[in-house]
Amino acid sequence: MKVTIYSKNNCMQCKMTKRFLSEHNVEFEERNINQNPEYVTYLKEKGFQAVPVIEAPGHPAFYGFRPDQLTQIAG
């Protein structure tokens, strides 16, 4: 399963989310909105206004550092 995390520079919740996924051996692809502003449009179209946004197959997308949701993904 490949997880996608949308992040931005100097985002503490983004760092905490990436650390959680790494510690639980969950492979993820990071998409930084500072480096790739086109992701901002994508996230707004999905209804998100804050990062991190986490997308994982079989799970609803969510934002923020959510250990409860991340634990389900790490399964």
DSSP file (Angstrom, degrees, kcal/mol; ACC not computed):
  #  RESIDUE AA STRUCTURE BP1 BP2  ACC     N-H-->O    O-->H-N    N-H-->O    O-->H-N    TCO  KAPPA ALPHA  PHI   PSI    X-CA   Y-CA   Z-CA
    1    1 A M              0   0    0      0, 0.0     2,-0.6     0, 0.0    26,-0.3   0.000 360.0 360.0 360.0 132.8    0.0    0.0    0.0
    2    2 A K        -     0   0    0     24,-0.1     2,-0.4    26,-0.0    26,-0.2  -0.917 360.0-158.7-108.5 122.9    1.3    3.4   -1.0
    3    3 A V  E     -a   28   0A   0     24,-1.7    26,-2.8    -2,-0.6     2,-0.5  -0.784   3.8-151.4 -98.2 141.4    0.4    6.4    1.2
    4    4 A T  E     -aB  29  55A   0     51,-2.9    51,-2.8    -2,-0.4     2,-0.5  -0.958   9.5-169.6-113.6 130.6    0.6    9.9   -0.1
    5    5 A I  E     -aB  30  54A   0     24,-2.6    26,-2.9    -2,-0.5     2,-0.6  -0.980  10.2-153.5-121.6 124.4    1.2   12.8    2.3
    6    6 A Y  E     +aB  31  53A   0     47,-2.9    47,-1.5    -2,-0.5     2,-0.2  -0.848  32.1 161.5 -93.9 125.7    0.8   16.4    1.2
    7    7 A S  E     -a   32   0A   0     24,-2.1    26,-3.3    -2,-0.6    27,-0.3  -0.761  27.9-145.7-135.7 176.6    3.0   18.6    3.3
    8    8 A K    >   -     0   0    0     -2,-0.2     3,-0.8    24,-0.2     6,-0.1  -0.940  39.0 -78.5-141.8 167.4    4.7   22.0    3.4
    9    9 A N  T 3  S+     0   0    0     -2,-0.3     3,-0.1     1,-0.2     5,-0.0  -0.311 109.9  11.4 -65.6 147.2    8.0   23.4    4.7
   10   10 A N  T 3  S+     0   0    0      1,-0.2     2,-0.7     2,-0.1    -1,-0.2   0.835  85.3 147.6  56.1  39.4    8.3   24.1    8.5
   11   11 A C    <>  -     0   0    0     -3,-0.8     4,-2.2     1,-0.2    -1,-0.2  -0.916  33.5-165.8-108.8 109.9    5.1   22.2    9.3
   12   12 A M  H  > S+     0   0    0     -2,-0.7     4,-2.5     1,-0.2     5,-0.2   0.901  90.1  50.6 -64.7 -41.9    5.3   20.5   12.7
   13   13 A Q  H  > S+     0   0    0      1,-0.2     4,-2.2     2,-0.2    -1,-0.2   0.865 109.4  52.8 -64.5 -33.6    2.3   18.3   12.1
   14   14 A C  H  > S+     0   0    0      2,-0.2     4,-2.6     1,-0.2    -2,-0.2   0.939 110.2  47.3 -63.8 -46.5    3.7   17.2    8.8
   15   15 A K  H  X S+     0   0    0     -4,-2.2     4,-2.4     1,-0.2    -2,-0.2   0.901 112.4  49.4 -62.0 -41.5    7.0   16.2   10.5
   16   16 A M  H  X S+     0   0    0     -4,-2.5     4,-2.3     2,-0.2    -1,-0.2   0.891 111.6  49.1 -66.2 -39.2    5.2   14.3   13.2
   17   17 A T  H  X S+     0   0    0     -4,-2.2     4,-2.4     2,-0.2    -2,-0.2   0.928 112.1  47.4 -65.5 -45.6    3.0   12.5   10.6
   18   18 A K  H  X S+     0   0    0     -4,-2.6     4,-2.5     1,-0.2    -2,-0.2   0.897 112.4  50.3 -63.1 -40.0    6.1   11.5    8.5
   19   19 A R  H  X S+     0   0    0     -4,-2.4     4,-2.8    -5,-0.2    -1,-0.2   0.921 109.8  50.8 -63.7 -43.5    7.9   10.3   11.6
   20   20 A F  H  X S+     0   0    0     -4,-2.3     4,-1.4     1,-0.2    -2,-0.2   0.941 112.1  46.4 -59.2 -48.6    4.9    8.2   12.7
   21   21 A L  H  <>S+     0   0    0     -4,-2.4     5,-2.9     1,-0.2    -1,-0.2   0.910 113.6  48.7 -62.2 -42.6    4.7    6.6    9.3
   22   22 A S  H ><5S+     0   0    0     -4,-2.5     3,-1.7     1,-0.2    -1,-0.2   0.921 109.5  51.7 -62.9 -44.4    8.4    5.9    9.2
   23   23 A E  H 3<5S+     0   0    0     -4,-2.8    -1,-0.2     1,-0.3    -2,-0.2   0.772 112.1  47.3 -64.7 -25.2    8.4    4.4   12.7
   24   24 A H  T 3<5S-     0   0    0     -4,-1.4    -1,-0.3    -5,-0.2    -2,-0.2   0.196 115.5-116.0-101.1  15.2    5.6    2.1   11.7
   25   25 A N  T < 5 +     0   0    0     -3,-1.7     2,-0.6     1,-0.2    -3,-0.2   0.851  59.9 155.2  55.6  40.3    7.3    1.1    8.4
   26   26 A V      < -     0   0    0     -5,-2.9     2,-0.3    -6,-0.1    -1,-0.2  -0.884  40.5-133.6 -99.2 121.5    4.6    2.6    6.2
   27   27 A E        +     0   0    0     -2,-0.6   -24,-1.7   -26,-0.3     2,-0.3  -0.545  34.9 173.1 -73.4 134.0    5.9    3.5    2.8
   28   28 A F  E     -a    3   0A   0     -2,-0.3     2,-0.5   -26,-0.2   -24,-0.2  -0.977  31.5-137.7-143.6 157.0    4.8    6.9    1.7
   29   29 A E  E     -a    4   0A   0    -26,-2.8   -24,-2.6    -2,-0.3     2,-0.4  -0.967  23.3-145.1-112.4 126.5    5.3    9.5   -1.0
   30   30 A E  E     -a    5   0A   0     -2,-0.5     2,-0.5   -26,-0.2   -24,-0.2  -0.773  11.2-168.8 -94.6 134.5    5.6   13.1    0.1
   31   31 A R  E     -a    6   0A   0    -26,-2.9   -24,-2.1    -2,-0.4     2,-0.5  -0.943  12.3-154.0-122.8 107.6    4.2   15.9   -2.1
   32   32 A N  E  >  -a    7   0A   0     -2,-0.5     4,-2.0   -26,-0.2   -24,-0.2  -0.697   8.1-157.9 -88.7 123.4    5.4   19.3   -0.9
   33   33 A I  T  4 S+     0   0    0    -26,-3.3     7,-0.2    -2,-0.5   -25,-0.2   0.703  92.4  59.0 -75.9 -18.4    3.1   22.2   -1.7
   34   34 A N  T  4 S+     0   0    0    -27,-0.3    -1,-0.2     1,-0.1   -26,-0.1   0.899 114.1  36.4 -72.2 -40.1    5.9   24.7   -1.4
   35   35 A Q  T  4 S+     0   0    0      1,-0.3    -2,-0.2    -3,-0.1    -1,-0.1   0.780 130.8  32.0 -81.1 -28.3    7.9   22.9   -4.1
   36   36 A N    ><  +     0   0    0     -4,-2.0     3,-2.2     1,-0.1     4,-0.3  -0.716  65.0 179.2-132.2  80.9    4.8   22.0   -6.2
   37   37 A P  T >> S+     0   0    0      0, 0.0     3,-1.6     0, 0.0     4,-0.8   0.698  73.4  77.7 -59.1 -19.7    2.1   24.7   -5.9
   38   38 A E  H 3> S+     0   0    0      1,-0.3     4,-1.4     2,-0.2     3,-0.2   0.770  83.3  66.3 -62.4 -22.5   -0.2   22.8   -8.2
   39   39 A Y  H <> S+     0   0    0     -3,-2.2     4,-2.7     1,-0.2    -1,-0.3   0.787  89.3  65.7 -68.0 -25.6   -1.0   20.5   -5.3
   40   40 A V  H <> S+     0   0    0     -3,-1.6     4,-2.5    -4,-0.3    -1,-0.2   0.930 101.6  47.9 -60.6 -45.4   -2.7   23.4   -3.5
   41   41 A T  H  X S+     0   0    0     -4,-0.8     4,-2.3    -3,-0.2    -1,-0.2   0.919 111.2  51.0 -60.6 -44.9   -5.4   23.5   -6.2
   42   42 A Y  H  X S+     0   0    0     -4,-1.4     4,-1.3     1,-0.2    -2,-0.2   0.931 111.9  46.6 -58.6 -47.7   -5.8   19.7   -6.0
   43   43 A L  H  <>S+     0   0    0     -4,-2.7     5,-2.7     1,-0.2     4,-0.4   0.892 111.2  51.2 -65.5 -40.2   -6.2   19.8   -2.2
   44   44 A K  H ><5S+     0   0    0     -4,-2.5     3,-1.2     1,-0.2    -1,-0.2   0.889 106.8  54.4 -63.5 -38.5   -8.7   22.8   -2.4
   45   45 A E  H 3<5S+     0   0    0     -4,-2.3    -1,-0.2     1,-0.3    -2,-0.2   0.824 107.4  51.2 -63.0 -30.3  -10.8   20.8   -5.0
   46   46 A K  T 3<5S-     0   0    0     -4,-1.3    -1,-0.3    -5,-0.2    -2,-0.2   0.512 124.8-106.2 -84.1  -5.8  -10.9   18.0   -2.4
   47   47 A G  T < 5S+     0   0    0     -3,-1.2     2,-0.3    -4,-0.4    -3,-0.2   0.553  74.9 134.7  95.0   8.8  -12.1   20.4    0.3
   48   48 A F      < +     0   0    0     -5,-2.7    -1,-0.3    -6,-0.1    -2,-0.1  -0.721  26.1 172.3 -94.8 142.7   -8.9   20.6    2.3
   49   49 A Q        +     0   0    0     -2,-0.3     2,-0.3     1,-0.1    -1,-0.1   0.300  65.5  46.7-125.9   4.9   -7.5   23.9    3.5
   50   50 A A  S    S-     0   0    0     -7,-0.1    -1,-0.1     2,-0.1    14,-0.1  -0.967  78.8 -94.7-144.4 157.4   -4.6   22.7    5.8
   51   51 A V  S    S+     0   0    0     -2,-0.3   -38,-0.1    12,-0.1   -44,-0.1  -0.828  82.0  60.2-118.4 161.8   -1.8   20.2    5.6
   52   52 A P        -     0   0    0      0, 0.0    12,-2.5     0, 0.0     2,-0.5   0.469  62.3-178.7 -74.8 148.7   -0.7   17.5    6.2
   53   53 A V  E     -BC   6  63A   0    -47,-1.5   -47,-2.9    10,-0.2     2,-0.5  -0.977  10.0-158.1-113.0 131.0   -3.3   15.7    4.0
   54   54 A I  E     -BC   5  62A   0      8,-3.2     8,-1.7    -2,-0.5     2,-0.5  -0.938   9.7-174.3-116.0 127.1   -3.0   11.9    4.0
   55   55 A E  E     +B    4   0A   0    -51,-2.8   -51,-2.9    -2,-0.5     6,-0.1  -0.983   9.9 168.7-119.2 127.9   -4.4    9.7    1.3
   56   56 A A  E >   - C   0  59A   0      3,-0.5     3,-2.1    -2,-0.5   -53,-0.1  -0.999  41.9-100.5-138.7 136.4   -4.2    5.9    1.7
   57   57 A P  T 3  S+     0   0    0      0, 0.0    -2,-0.0     0, 0.0   -54,-0.0  -0.289 109.0  15.2 -55.8 132.5   -6.0    3.3   -0.5
   58   58 A G  T 3  S+     0   0    0      1,-0.2     0, 0.0     0, 0.0     0, 0.0   0.488 112.7  89.7  83.1   3.0   -9.1    2.0    1.3
   59   59 A H  E <  S-C   56   0A   0     -3,-2.1    -3,-0.5     3,-0.0    -1,-0.2  -0.974  82.4-107.5-130.6 144.8   -9.2    4.8    3.8
   60   60 A P  E     -     0   0A   0      0, 0.0    -6,-0.1     0, 0.0     2,-0.1  -0.462  43.6-106.2 -67.5 143.6  -10.9    8.2    3.7
   61   61 A A  E     +     0   0A   0     -2,-0.1     2,-0.3    -6,-0.1    -6,-0.2  -0.391  47.2 173.6 -67.4 147.3   -8.5   11.1    3.2
   62   62 A F  E     -C   54   0A   0     -8,-1.7    -8,-3.2     2,-0.1     2,-0.3  -0.941  21.0-133.1-148.5 168.6   -7.9   13.3    6.3
   63   63 A Y  E     +C   53   0A   0     -2,-0.3   -10,-0.2   -10,-0.2   -12,-0.1  -0.885  57.3  34.5-127.1 160.1   -5.7   16.2    7.4
   64   64 A G  S    S-     0   0    0    -12,-2.5     2,-1.0    -2,-0.3   -10,-0.1  -0.136  99.2 -51.7  91.2 171.2   -3.6   16.9   10.5
   65   65 A F        +     0   0    0     -2,-0.0   -51,-0.1     1,-0.0    -2,-0.1  -0.758  64.5 169.2 -84.5 105.4   -1.6   14.7   12.8
   66   66 A R     >  -     0   0    0     -2,-1.0     4,-2.9     1,-0.1     3,-0.4  -0.792  17.5-178.7-124.3  86.1   -4.1   12.0   13.6
   67   67 A P  H  > S+     0   0    0      0, 0.0     4,-2.4     0, 0.0     5,-0.2   0.834  84.8  58.0 -55.2 -33.6   -2.4    9.0   15.4
   68   68 A D  H  > S+     0   0    0      2,-0.2     4,-1.2     1,-0.2    -2,-0.0   0.932 112.6  38.7 -62.5 -45.0   -5.8    7.2   15.6
   69   69 A Q  H  > S+     0   0    0     -3,-0.4     4,-1.8     2,-0.2    -1,-0.2   0.898 115.3  53.0 -70.8 -41.0   -6.2    7.3   11.8
   70   70 A L  H  X S+     0   0    0     -4,-2.9     4,-2.7     1,-0.2    -2,-0.2   0.859 104.3  56.6 -64.3 -35.0   -2.5    6.7   11.1
   71   71 A T  H  X S+     0   0    0     -4,-2.4     4,-1.8    -5,-0.3    -1,-0.2   0.891 105.3  51.7 -63.5 -39.0   -2.6    3.6   13.3
   72   72 A Q  H  < S+     0   0    0     -4,-1.2    -1,-0.2     2,-0.2    -2,-0.2   0.899 111.6  46.7 -63.7 -39.7   -5.4    2.2   11.2
   73   73 A I  H  < S+     0   0    0     -4,-1.8    -2,-0.2     1,-0.2    -1,-0.2   0.917 112.0  49.4 -67.0 -42.4   -3.3    2.8    8.0
   74   74 A A  H  <        0   0    0     -4,-2.7    -1,-0.2     1,-0.2    -2,-0.2   0.804 360.0 360.0 -66.7 -28.4   -0.2    1.2    9.7
   75   75 A G     <        0   0    0     -4,-1.8    -1,-0.2    -5,-0.2    -3,-0.1   0.449 360.0 360.0  32.1 360.0   -2.5   -1.8   10.6
